[in-house]
Amino acid sequence: MVKLRVIEQAKPTDGALNQLMKYAAVFDQGQREILSSCLVRAMDMVQRTADVALLPGRWRIVATEYNGEIKVYMGGMVENVSGRQGEAIPFKQYGDKVFVSGDYAEVVFTTEVDPAQYDVLFPVVLKYATALYDGEDTVELNSILKEAM
């Protein structure tokens, strides 16, 4: 079993929020906080779906029963791997795979944004965030996420 958890992640820029407000045709500045929440959620969903970082961050994978190989997401670079008691575990990273031994591992990794991939995926983020704001159903949200694959 593998669980992915965010340790810390940058927030979207004011410029990104302004782009969303323009895209969604929302001119009421009182809606900024709601739209900001939609933007954060949209960026998270799109980056997880596309397996591409849209916001820089640090993440933790807690893995049990993983067969010695753990996938690192969104182009992440491993900082360290530790065992159940917090002890350092030797590892090797090849691309998006980390190879470790044992039956439990915590992998901490960082992600960086590739501007070219960001430019390709940001329109999907805008569409998804607007759909969230408009209260679209899960079927519509999932169809938007398919555009990120």
Secondary structure, DSSP 8 states (H G I E B T S, - for coil): -EEEEEEEE----HHHHHHHHHHTT---GGGHHHHHHHHHHHHHHHHHHHT--SS-EEEEEEEES-TTEEE--TT-EEEEEE-TTS-B---EEETTEEE--SSEEEEEEEE---HHHHHHHHHHHHHHHHHHHHT--HHHHHHHHGGG-
